[in-house]
Amino acid sequence: MKKMLTVIVDGRDYPCYPTMGACVRFHDITGKEVAEIKGWQTSLQCIYLYCCVKSACEREKKAFPYECPEFCDNIPLEQLYAWLEASAEEVSEEEAEKKSLSESANS
C-alpha cells in the first residue's frame, strides 16, 4: 500500500500522493507525460509535486489555495528533494514487493 506523504506550504500540511488527476494536470501544464521526466529535472519535478498535492487535496476535499507558480515559490528546494527521495524509496519498495510476489508465484 502506498504511503501518504505530506508537503508543508506556508506552515500548513497538505496531502501528497500520485493520482491519475495529477498526471492529467501535469500534462495540461507541461504538454509532457510524467514518464518523460528524466532524473532530477527540478522544474518538472516541482510541477509534478504541485500536481500531486493539488490532486490529493481535490480528492480529499481539502482547500488548496495555490496555483502552480505560487506553489513553486513557496517550496524550498530541500523539501522538493526530500519528496523525491521519499517517492524513490516507495518505488523501490514496490518493485521489491512485486519481485517477491512474482518469485513466490513461480515457485
Backbone atoms as SQL, in Angstrom:
CREATE TABLE atoms (id INTEGER PRIMARY KEY, chain TEXT, resi INTEGER, resn TEXT, atom TEXT, x REAL, y REAL, z REAL);
INSERT INTO atoms VALUES
  (1, 'A', 1, 'MET', 'N', 0.839, -1.184, 0.000),
  (2, 'A', 1, 'MET', 'CA', 0.000, 0.000, 0.000),
  (3, 'A', 1, 'MET', 'C', 0.883, 1.246, 0.000),
  (4, 'A', 2, 'LYS', 'N', 0.483, 2.230, -0.749),
  (5, 'A', 2, 'LYS', 'CA', 1.251, 3.464, -0.834),
  (6, 'A', 2, 'LYS', 'C', 1.161, 4.251, 0.460),
  (7, 'A', 3, 'LYS', 'N', 2.292, 4.845, 0.819),
  (8, 'A', 3, 'LYS', 'CA', 2.312, 5.729, 1.978),
  (9, 'A', 3, 'LYS', 'C', 1.785, 7.088, 1.537),
  (10, 'A', 4, 'MET', 'N', 1.036, 7.726, 2.410),
  (11, 'A', 4, 'MET', 'CA', 0.596, 9.071, 2.092),
  (12, 'A', 4, 'MET', 'C', 1.648, 10.040, 2.611),
  (13, 'A', 5, 'LEU', 'N', 2.181, 10.816, 1.722),
  (14, 'A', 5, 'LEU', 'CA', 3.157, 11.818, 2.091),
  (15, 'A', 5, 'LEU', 'C', 2.450, 13.142, 2.302),
  (16, 'A', 6, 'THR', 'N', 3.101, 14.022, 3.008),
  (17, 'A', 6, 'THR', 'CA', 2.569, 15.369, 3.163),
  (18, 'A', 6, 'THR', 'C', 3.632, 16.369, 2.737),
  (19, 'A', 7, 'VAL', 'N', 3.164, 17.516, 2.324),
  (20, 'A', 7, 'VAL', 'CA', 4.031, 18.620, 1.934),
  (21, 'A', 7, 'VAL', 'C', 3.604, 19.823, 2.756),
  (22, 'A', 8, 'ILE', 'N', 4.574, 20.570, 3.220),
  (23, 'A', 8, 'ILE', 'CA', 4.281, 21.751, 4.034),
  (24, 'A', 8, 'ILE', 'C', 4.482, 22.995, 3.177),
  (25, 'A', 9, 'VAL', 'N', 3.425, 23.798, 3.103),
  (26, 'A', 9, 'VAL', 'CA', 3.470, 25.069, 2.382),
  (27, 'A', 9, 'VAL', 'C', 2.987, 26.150, 3.337),
  (28, 'A', 10, 'ASP', 'N', 3.815, 27.148, 3.549),
  (29, 'A', 10, 'ASP', 'CA', 3.476, 28.234, 4.478),
  (30, 'A', 10, 'ASP', 'C', 3.016, 27.705, 5.835),
  (31, 'A', 11, 'GLY', 'N', 3.690, 26.669, 6.336),
  (32, 'A', 11, 'GLY', 'CA', 3.386, 26.132, 7.654),
  (33, 'A', 11, 'GLY', 'C', 2.173, 25.232, 7.734),
  (34, 'A', 12, 'ARG', 'N', 1.538, 24.926, 6.605),
  (35, 'A', 12, 'ARG', 'CA', 0.365, 24.050, 6.598),
  (36, 'A', 12, 'ARG', 'C', 0.684, 22.750, 5.877),
  (37, 'A', 13, 'ASP', 'N', 0.204, 21.645, 6.452),
  (38, 'A', 13, 'ASP', 'CA', 0.393, 20.331, 5.831),
  (39, 'A', 13, 'ASP', 'C', -0.684, 20.078, 4.786),
  (40, 'A', 14, 'TYR', 'N', -0.247, 19.545, 3.646),
  (41, 'A', 14, 'TYR', 'CA', -1.167, 19.147, 2.583),
  (42, 'A', 14, 'TYR', 'C', -0.847, 17.716, 2.171),
  (43, 'A', 15, 'PRO', 'N', -1.889, 16.922, 1.871),
  (44, 'A', 15, 'PRO', 'CA', -1.631, 15.559, 1.417),
  (45, 'A', 15, 'PRO', 'C', -0.946, 15.574, 0.055),
  (46, 'A', 16, 'CYS', 'N', -0.162, 14.548, -0.189),
  (47, 'A', 16, 'CYS', 'CA', 0.558, 14.470, -1.457),
  (48, 'A', 16, 'CYS', 'C', 0.735, 13.018, -1.847),
  (49, 'A', 17, 'TYR', 'N', 0.117, 12.632, -2.942),
  (50, 'A', 17, 'TYR', 'CA', 0.307, 11.298, -3.492),
  (51, 'A', 17, 'TYR', 'C', -0.119, 11.325, -4.954),
  (52, 'A', 18, 'PRO', 'N', 0.447, 10.405, -5.748),
  (53, 'A', 18, 'PRO', 'CA', 0.114, 10.409, -7.172),
  (54, 'A', 18, 'PRO', 'C', -1.298, 9.888, -7.421),
  (55, 'A', 19, 'THR', 'N', -1.961, 10.515, -8.364),
  (56, 'A', 19, 'THR', 'CA', -3.279, 10.080, -8.827),
  (57, 'A', 19, 'THR', 'C', -3.309, 10.264, -10.341),
  (58, 'A', 20, 'MET', 'N', -4.301, 9.713, -10.972),
  (59, 'A', 20, 'MET', 'CA', -4.449, 9.942, -12.410),
  (60, 'A', 20, 'MET', 'C', -4.715, 11.427, -12.679),
  (61, 'A', 21, 'GLY', 'N', -5.427, 12.070, -11.761),
  (62, 'A', 21, 'GLY', 'CA', -5.671, 13.504, -11.903),
  (63, 'A', 21, 'GLY', 'C', -4.377, 14.302, -11.909),
  (64, 'A', 22, 'ALA', 'N', -3.406, 13.872, -11.089),
  (65, 'A', 22, 'ALA', 'CA', -2.110, 14.547, -11.062),
  (66, 'A', 22, 'ALA', 'C', -1.411, 14.399, -12.413),
  (67, 'A', 23, 'CYS', 'N', -1.511, 13.224, -13.006),
  (68, 'A', 23, 'CYS', 'CA', -0.897, 13.001, -14.324),
  (69, 'A', 23, 'CYS', 'C', -1.547, 13.887, -15.391),
  (70, 'A', 24, 'VAL', 'N', -2.863, 13.989, -15.339),
  (71, 'A', 24, 'VAL', 'CA', -3.583, 14.830, -16.302),
  (72, 'A', 24, 'VAL', 'C', -3.220, 16.298, -16.096),
  (73, 'A', 25, 'ARG', 'N', -3.187, 16.749, -14.849),
  (74, 'A', 25, 'ARG', 'CA', -2.801, 18.134, -14.571),
  (75, 'A', 25, 'ARG', 'C', -1.392, 18.431, -15.095),
  (76, 'A', 26, 'PHE', 'N', -0.465, 17.496, -14.823),
  (77, 'A', 26, 'PHE', 'CA', 0.907, 17.672, -15.280),
  (78, 'A', 26, 'PHE', 'C', 0.947, 17.822, -16.800),
  (79, 'A', 27, 'HIS', 'N', 0.214, 16.967, -17.500),
  (80, 'A', 27, 'HIS', 'CA', 0.169, 17.045, -18.963),
  (81, 'A', 27, 'HIS', 'C', -0.440, 18.362, -19.431),
  (82, 'A', 28, 'ASP', 'N', -1.514, 18.788, -18.764),
  (83, 'A', 28, 'ASP', 'CA', -2.151, 20.054, -19.137),
  (84, 'A', 28, 'ASP', 'C', -1.199, 21.237, -18.969),
  (85, 'A', 29, 'ILE', 'N', -0.390, 21.212, -17.915),
  (86, 'A', 29, 'ILE', 'CA', 0.525, 22.328, -17.640),
  (87, 'A', 29, 'ILE', 'C', 1.756, 22.286, -18.542),
  (88, 'A', 30, 'THR', 'N', 2.322, 21.093, -18.728),
  (89, 'A', 30, 'THR', 'CA', 3.622, 20.985, -19.415),
  (90, 'A', 30, 'THR', 'C', 3.552, 20.478, -20.852),
  (91, 'A', 31, 'GLY', 'N', 2.470, 19.792, -21.191),
  (92, 'A', 31, 'GLY', 'CA', 2.400, 19.151, -22.506),
  (93, 'A', 31, 'GLY', 'C', 3.196, 17.858, -22.550),
  (94, 'A', 32, 'LYS', 'N', 3.701, 17.413, -21.407),
  (95, 'A', 32, 'LYS', 'CA', 4.504, 16.194, -21.316),
  (96, 'A', 32, 'LYS', 'C', 3.797, 15.171, -20.435),
  (97, 'A', 33, 'GLU', 'N', 4.176, 13.918, -20.612),
  (98, 'A', 33, 'GLU', 'CA', 3.723, 12.856, -19.733),
  (99, 'A', 33, 'GLU', 'C', 4.667, 12.780, -18.541),
  (100, 'A', 34, 'VAL', 'N', 4.167, 12.351, -17.397),
  (101, 'A', 34, 'VAL', 'CA', 5.002, 12.208, -16.200),
  (102, 'A', 34, 'VAL', 'C', 6.178, 11.281, -16.495),
  (103, 'A', 35, 'ALA', 'N', 5.950, 10.243, -17.293),
  (104, 'A', 35, 'ALA', 'CA', 7.009, 9.281, -17.616),
  (105, 'A', 35, 'ALA', 'C', 8.168, 9.927, -18.380),
  (106, 'A', 36, 'GLU', 'N', 7.958, 11.111, -18.925),
  (107, 'A', 36, 'GLU', 'CA', 9.018, 11.799, -19.660),
  (108, 'A', 36, 'GLU', 'C', 9.996, 12.532, -18.745),
  (109, 'A', 37, 'ILE', 'N', 9.679, 12.632, -17.453),
  (110, 'A', 37, 'ILE', 'CA', 10.595, 13.287, -16.526),
  (111, 'A', 37, 'ILE', 'C', 11.818, 12.389, -16.384),
  (112, 'A', 38, 'LYS', 'N', 12.972, 12.957, -16.642),
  (113, 'A', 38, 'LYS', 'CA', 14.223, 12.199, -16.560),
  (114, 'A', 38, 'LYS', 'C', 15.032, 12.690, -15.376),
  (115, 'A', 39, 'GLY', 'N', 15.333, 11.780, -14.457),
  (116, 'A', 39, 'GLY', 'CA', 16.206, 12.121, -13.333),
  (117, 'A', 39, 'GLY', 'C', 15.665, 13.259, -12.495),
  (118, 'A', 40, 'TRP', 'N', 16.547, 14.164, -12.185),
  (119, 'A', 40, 'TRP', 'CA', 16.206, 15.252, -11.264),
  (120, 'A', 40, 'TRP', 'C', 15.980, 16.555, -12.021),
  (121, 'A', 41, 'GLN', 'N', 15.091, 16.549, -12.999),
  (122, 'A', 41, 'GLN', 'CA', 14.737, 17.777, -13.709),
  (123, 'A', 41, 'GLN', 'C', 13.886, 18.610, -12.758),
  (124, 'A', 42, 'THR', 'N', 14.543, 19.504, -12.070),
  (125, 'A', 42, 'THR', 'CA', 13.943, 20.198, -10.937),
  (126, 'A', 42, 'THR', 'C', 12.635, 20.907, -11.276),
  (127, 'A', 43, 'SER', 'N', 12.589, 21.641, -12.374),
  (128, 'A', 43, 'SER', 'CA', 11.359, 22.392, -12.674),
  (129, 'A', 43, 'SER', 'C', 10.202, 21.447, -12.959),
  (130, 'A', 44, 'LEU', 'N', 10.444, 20.382, -13.711),
  (131, 'A', 44, 'LEU', 'CA', 9.365, 19.430, -13.993),
  (132, 'A', 44, 'LEU', 'C', 8.957, 18.675, -12.735),
  (133, 'A', 45, 'GLN', 'N', 9.926, 18.328, -11.898),
  (134, 'A', 45, 'GLN', 'CA', 9.607, 17.644, -10.648),
  (135, 'A', 45, 'GLN', 'C', 8.768, 18.530, -9.738),
  (136, 'A', 46, 'CYS', 'N', 9.079, 19.812, -9.685),
  (137, 'A', 46, 'CYS', 'CA', 8.314, 20.738, -8.842),
  (138, 'A', 46, 'CYS', 'C', 6.882, 20.868, -9.364),
  (139, 'A', 47, 'ILE', 'N', 6.726, 20.921, -10.678),
  (140, 'A', 47, 'ILE', 'CA', 5.381, 20.985, -11.260),
  (141, 'A', 47, 'ILE', 'C', 4.616, 19.704, -10.954),
  (142, 'A', 48, 'TYR', 'N', 5.291, 18.554, -11.053),
  (143, 'A', 48, 'TYR', 'CA', 4.620, 17.300, -10.733),
  (144, 'A', 48, 'TYR', 'C', 4.244, 17.236, -9.248),
  (145, 'A', 49, 'LEU', 'N', 5.110, 17.716, -8.389),
  (146, 'A', 49, 'LEU', 'CA', 4.791, 17.785, -6.958),
  (147, 'A', 49, 'LEU', 'C', 3.532, 18.624, -6.747),
  (148, 'A', 50, 'TYR', 'N', 3.477, 19.786, -7.385),
  (149, 'A', 50, 'TYR', 'CA', 2.283, 20.636, -7.310),
  (150, 'A', 50, 'TYR', 'C', 1.047, 19.833, -7.742),
  (151, 'A', 51, 'CYS', 'N', 1.159, 19.126, -8.854),
  (152, 'A', 51, 'CYS', 'CA', 0.013, 18.377, -9.369),
  (153, 'A', 51, 'CYS', 'C', -0.428, 17.291, -8.398),
  (154, 'A', 52, 'CYS', 'N', 0.537, 16.625, -7.760),
  (155, 'A', 52, 'CYS', 'CA', 0.200, 15.581, -6.783),
  (156, 'A', 52, 'CYS', 'C', -0.508, 16.176, -5.563),
  (157, 'A', 53, 'VAL', 'N', -0.026, 17.314, -5.092),
  (158, 'A', 53, 'VAL', 'CA', -0.654, 17.958, -3.931),
  (159, 'A', 53, 'VAL', 'C', -2.036, 18.480, -4.308),
  (160, 'A', 54, 'LYS', 'N', -2.138, 19.169, -5.427),
  (161, 'A', 54, 'LYS', 'CA', -3.418, 19.733, -5.871),
  (162, 'A', 54, 'LYS', 'C', -4.455, 18.624, -6.048),
  (163, 'A', 55, 'SER', 'N', -4.057, 17.549, -6.680),
  (164, 'A', 55, 'SER', 'CA', -4.980, 16.446, -6.923),
  (165, 'A', 55, 'SER', 'C', -5.377, 15.737, -5.623),
  (166, 'A', 56, 'ALA', 'N', -4.402, 15.516, -4.730),
  (167, 'A', 56, 'ALA', 'CA', -4.711, 14.876, -3.446),
  (168, 'A', 56, 'ALA', 'C', -5.667, 15.746, -2.631),
  (169, 'A', 57, 'CYS', 'N', -5.452, 17.050, -2.651),
  (170, 'A', 57, 'CYS', 'CA', -6.358, 17.956, -1.932),
  (171, 'A', 57, 'CYS', 'C', -7.755, 17.926, -2.539),
  (172, 'A', 58, 'GLU', 'N', -7.839, 17.911, -3.860),
  (173, 'A', 58, 'GLU', 'CA', -9.154, 17.821, -4.516),
  (174, 'A', 58, 'GLU', 'C', -9.857, 16.533, -4.085),
  (175, 'A', 59, 'ARG', 'N', -9.117, 15.440, -4.104),
  (176, 'A', 59, 'ARG', 'CA', -9.690, 14.142, -3.759),
  (177, 'A', 59, 'ARG', 'C', -10.185, 14.104, -2.323),
  (178, 'A', 60, 'GLU', 'N', -9.446, 14.753, -1.423),
  (179, 'A', 60, 'GLU', 'CA', -9.796, 14.746, -0.008),
  (180, 'A', 60, 'GLU', 'C', -10.643, 15.955, 0.405),
  (181, 'A', 61, 'LYS', 'N', -11.034, 16.739, -0.572),
  (182, 'A', 61, 'LYS', 'CA', -11.870, 17.923, -0.328),
  (183, 'A', 61, 'LYS', 'C', -11.213, 18.889, 0.664),
  (184, 'A', 62, 'LYS', 'N', -9.909, 19.063, 0.521),
  (185, 'A', 62, 'LYS', 'CA', -9.156, 19.991, 1.371),
  (186, 'A', 62, 'LYS', 'C', -8.813, 21.229, 0.551),
  (187, 'A', 63, 'ALA', 'N', -9.075, 22.374, 1.106),
  (188, 'A', 63, 'ALA', 'CA', -8.782, 23.623, 0.395),
  (189, 'A', 63, 'ALA', 'C', -7.281, 23.725, 0.115),
  (190, 'A', 64, 'PHE', 'N', -6.960, 24.102, -1.102),
  (191, 'A', 64, 'PHE', 'CA', -5.568, 24.298, -1.506),
  (192, 'A', 64, 'PHE', 'C', -5.527, 25.571, -2.343),
  (193, 'A', 65, 'PRO', 'N', -5.065, 26.676, -1.752),
  (194, 'A', 65, 'PRO', 'CA', -5.227, 27.985, -2.375),
  (195, 'A', 65, 'PRO', 'C', -4.172, 28.379, -3.418),
  (196, 'A', 66, 'TYR', 'N', -3.272, 27.477, -3.794),
  (197, 'A', 66, 'TYR', 'CA', -2.142, 27.861, -4.642),
  (198, 'A', 66, 'TYR', 'C', -2.319, 27.458, -6.098),
  (199, 'A', 67, 'GLU', 'N', -1.878, 28.322, -6.976),
  (200, 'A', 67, 'GLU', 'CA', -1.682, 27.956, -8.371),
  (201, 'A', 67, 'GLU', 'C', -0.226, 27.520, -8.493),
  (202, 'A', 68, 'CYS', 'N', 0.134, 26.910, -9.595),
  (203, 'A', 68, 'CYS', 'CA', 1.453, 26.300, -9.732),
  (204, 'A', 68, 'CYS', 'C', 2.628, 27.258, -9.472),
  (205, 'A', 69, 'PRO', 'N', 2.692, 28.439, -10.108),
  (206, 'A', 69, 'PRO', 'CA', 3.854, 29.299, -9.846),
  (207, 'A', 69, 'PRO', 'C', 3.958, 29.735, -8.385),
  (208, 'A', 70, 'GLU', 'N', 2.828, 30.048, -7.777),
  (209, 'A', 70, 'GLU', 'CA', 2.802, 30.461, -6.376),
  (210, 'A', 70, 'GLU', 'C', 3.252, 29.316, -5.466),
  (211, 'A', 71, 'PHE', 'N', 2.786, 28.099, -5.767),
  (212, 'A', 71, 'PHE', 'CA', 3.202, 26.923, -5.012),
  (213, 'A', 71, 'PHE', 'C', 4.718, 26.741, -5.112),
  (214, 'A', 72, 'CYS', 'N', 5.245, 26.800, -6.328),
  (215, 'A', 72, 'CYS', 'CA', 6.682, 26.613, -6.539),
  (216, 'A', 72, 'CYS', 'C', 7.499, 27.693, -5.829),
  (217, 'A', 73, 'ASP', 'N', 6.964, 28.896, -5.728),
  (218, 'A', 73, 'ASP', 'CA', 7.644, 29.970, -4.998),
  (219, 'A', 73, 'ASP', 'C', 7.751, 29.663, -3.510),
  (220, 'A', 74, 'ASN', 'N', 6.856, 28.832, -3.005),
  (221, 'A', 74, 'ASN', 'CA', 6.789, 28.561, -1.572),
  (222, 'A', 74, 'ASN', 'C', 7.339, 27.206, -1.157),
  (223, 'A', 75, 'ILE', 'N', 7.933, 26.473, -2.074),
  (224, 'A', 75, 'ILE', 'CA', 8.515, 25.168, -1.752),
  (225, 'A', 75, 'ILE', 'C', 10.040, 25.297, -1.752),
  (226, 'A', 76, 'PRO', 'N', 10.664, 25.124, -0.590),
  (227, 'A', 76, 'PRO', 'CA', 12.132, 25.149, -0.563),
  (228, 'A', 76, 'PRO', 'C', 12.692, 23.949, -1.328),
  (229, 'A', 77, 'LEU', 'N', 13.818, 24.143, -1.962),
  (230, 'A', 77, 'LEU', 'CA', 14.452, 23.085, -2.737),
  (231, 'A', 77, 'LEU', 'C', 14.675, 21.830, -1.890),
  (232, 'A', 78, 'GLU', 'N', 15.008, 22.013, -0.616),
  (233, 'A', 78, 'GLU', 'CA', 15.236, 20.869, 0.267),
  (234, 'A', 78, 'GLU', 'C', 13.977, 20.019, 0.405),
  (235, 'A', 79, 'GLN', 'N', 12.810, 20.664, 0.439),
  (236, 'A', 79, 'GLN', 'CA', 11.564, 19.908, 0.568),
  (237, 'A', 79, 'GLN', 'C', 11.271, 19.146, -0.724),
  (238, 'A', 80, 'LEU', 'N', 11.563, 19.757, -1.859),
  (239, 'A', 80, 'LEU', 'CA', 11.389, 19.060, -3.132),
  (240, 'A', 80, 'LEU', 'C', 12.274, 17.819, -3.160),
  (241, 'A', 81, 'TYR', 'N', 13.537, 17.960, -2.768),
  (242, 'A', 81, 'TYR', 'CA', 14.454, 16.819, -2.764),
  (243, 'A', 81, 'TYR', 'C', 14.007, 15.748, -1.778),
  (244, 'A', 82, 'ALA', 'N', 13.503, 16.142, -0.623),
  (245, 'A', 82, 'ALA', 'CA', 13.016, 15.173, 0.366),
  (246, 'A', 82, 'ALA', 'C', 11.842, 14.382, -0.214),
  (247, 'A', 83, 'TRP', 'N', 10.946, 15.075, -0.916),
  (248, 'A', 83, 'TRP', 'CA', 9.808, 14.397, -1.547),
  (249, 'A', 83, 'TRP', 'C', 10.289, 13.437, -2.632),
  (250, 'A', 84, 'LEU', 'N', 11.255, 13.869, -3.434),
  (251, 'A', 84, 'LEU', 'CA', 11.787, 12.998, -4.487),
  (252, 'A', 84, 'LEU', 'C', 12.414, 11.739, -3.890),
  (253, 'A', 85, 'GLU', 'N', 13.163, 11.914, -2.818),
  (254, 'A', 85, 'GLU', 'CA', 13.802, 10.762, -2.173),
  (255, 'A', 85, 'GLU', 'C', 12.759, 9.816, -1.586),
  (256, 'A', 86, 'ALA', 'N', 11.746, 10.366, -0.927),
  (257, 'A', 86, 'ALA', 'CA', 10.685, 9.532, -0.348),
  (258, 'A', 86, 'ALA', 'C', 9.922, 8.794, -1.456),
  (259, 'A', 87, 'SER', 'N', 9.681, 9.465, -2.565),
  (260, 'A', 87, 'SER', 'CA', 8.986, 8.837, -3.694),
  (261, 'A', 87, 'SER', 'C', 9.831, 7.723, -4.294),
  (262, 'A', 88, 'ALA', 'N', 11.141, 7.960, -4.427),
  (263, 'A', 88, 'ALA', 'CA', 12.043, 6.940, -4.977),
  (264, 'A', 88, 'ALA', 'C', 12.102, 5.726, -4.062),
  (265, 'A', 89, 'GLU', 'N', 12.119, 5.949, -2.750),
  (266, 'A', 89, 'GLU', 'CA', 12.129, 4.837, -1.792),
  (267, 'A', 89, 'GLU', 'C', 10.857, 4.009, -1.927),
  (268, 'A', 90, 'GLU', 'N', 9.731, 4.683, -2.105),
  (269, 'A', 90, 'GLU', 'CA', 8.459, 3.976, -2.233),
  (270, 'A', 90, 'GLU', 'C', 8.447, 3.138, -3.504),
  (271, 'A', 91, 'VAL', 'N', 8.960, 3.676, -4.603),
  (272, 'A', 91, 'VAL', 'CA', 9.020, 2.925, -5.855),
  (273, 'A', 91, 'VAL', 'C', 9.913, 1.698, -5.677),
  (274, 'A', 92, 'SER', 'N', 11.051, 1.865, -5.018),
  (275, 'A', 92, 'SER', 'CA', 11.963, 0.737, -4.779),
  (276, 'A', 92, 'SER', 'C', 11.280, -0.348, -3.945),
  (277, 'A', 93, 'GLU', 'N', 10.532, 0.059, -2.921),
  (278, 'A', 93, 'GLU', 'CA', 9.810, -0.899, -2.089),
  (279, 'A', 93, 'GLU', 'C', 8.752, -1.645, -2.894),
  (280, 'A', 94, 'GLU', 'N', 8.034, -0.918, -3.769),
  (281, 'A', 94, 'GLU', 'CA', 7.009, -1.542, -4.594),
  (282, 'A', 94, 'GLU', 'C', 7.632, -2.539, -5.565),
  (283, 'A', 95, 'GLU', 'N', 8.771, -2.184, -6.163),
  (284, 'A', 95, 'GLU', 'CA', 9.440, -3.090, -7.088),
  (285, 'A', 95, 'GLU', 'C', 9.915, -4.348, -6.371),
  (286, 'A', 96, 'ALA', 'N', 10.448, -4.194, -5.164),
  (287, 'A', 96, 'ALA', 'CA', 10.899, -5.352, -4.384),
  (288, 'A', 96, 'ALA', 'C', 9.715, -6.255, -4.039),
  (289, 'A', 97, 'GLU', 'N', 8.591, -5.650, -3.684),
  (290, 'A', 97, 'GLU', 'CA', 7.398, -6.426, -3.349),
  (291, 'A', 97, 'GLU', 'C', 6.886, -7.183, -4.570),
  (292, 'A', 98, 'LYS', 'N', 6.849, -6.528, -5.742),
  (293, 'A', 98, 'LYS', 'CA', 6.405, -7.196, -6.972),
  (294, 'A', 98, 'LYS', 'C', 7.323, -8.358, -7.313),
  (295, 'A', 99, 'LYS', 'N', 8.636, -8.156, -7.169),
  (296, 'A', 99, 'LYS', 'CA', 9.601, -9.210, -7.458),
  (297, 'A', 99, 'LYS', 'C', 9.378, -10.397, -6.528),
  (298, 'A', 100, 'SER', 'N', 9.161, -10.116, -5.248),
  (299, 'A', 100, 'SER', 'CA', 8.924, -11.172, -4.264),
  (300, 'A', 100, 'SER', 'C', 7.653, -11.948, -4.599),
  (301, 'A', 101, 'LEU', 'N', 6.588, -11.237, -4.960),
  (302, 'A', 101, 'LEU', 'CA', 5.334, -11.899, -5.322),
  (303, 'A', 101, 'LEU', 'C', 5.507, -12.745, -6.577),
  (304, 'A', 102, 'SER', 'N', 6.245, -12.228, -7.531),
  (305, 'A', 102, 'SER', 'CA', 6.492, -12.954, -8.782),
  (306, 'A', 102, 'SER', 'C', 7.288, -14.223, -8.517),
  (307, 'A', 103, 'GLU', 'N', 8.316, -14.120, -7.677),
  (308, 'A', 103, 'GLU', 'CA', 9.127, -15.286, -7.341),
  (309, 'A', 103, 'GLU', 'C', 8.298, -16.324, -6.581),
  (310, 'A', 104, 'SER', 'N', 7.410, -15.868, -5.705),
  (311, 'A', 104, 'SER', 'CA', 6.547, -16.788, -4.956),
  (312, 'A', 104, 'SER', 'C', 5.588, -17.518, -5.887),
  (313, 'A', 105, 'ALA', 'N', 5.067, -16.807, -6.858),
  (314, 'A', 105, 'ALA', 'CA', 4.128, -17.397, -7.811),
  (315, 'A', 105, 'ALA', 'C', 4.820, -18.424, -8.696),
  (316, 'A', 106, 'ASN', 'N', 6.083, -18.203, -8.995),
  (317, 'A', 106, 'ASN', 'CA', 6.831, -19.117, -9.871),
  (318, 'A', 106, 'ASN', 'C', 7.388, -20.317, -9.123),
  (319, 'A', 107, 'SER', 'N', 7.288, -20.328, -7.796),
  (320, 'A', 107, 'SER', 'CA', 7.841, -21.443, -7.006),
  (321, 'A', 107, 'SER', 'C', 6.880, -22.590, -6.904);
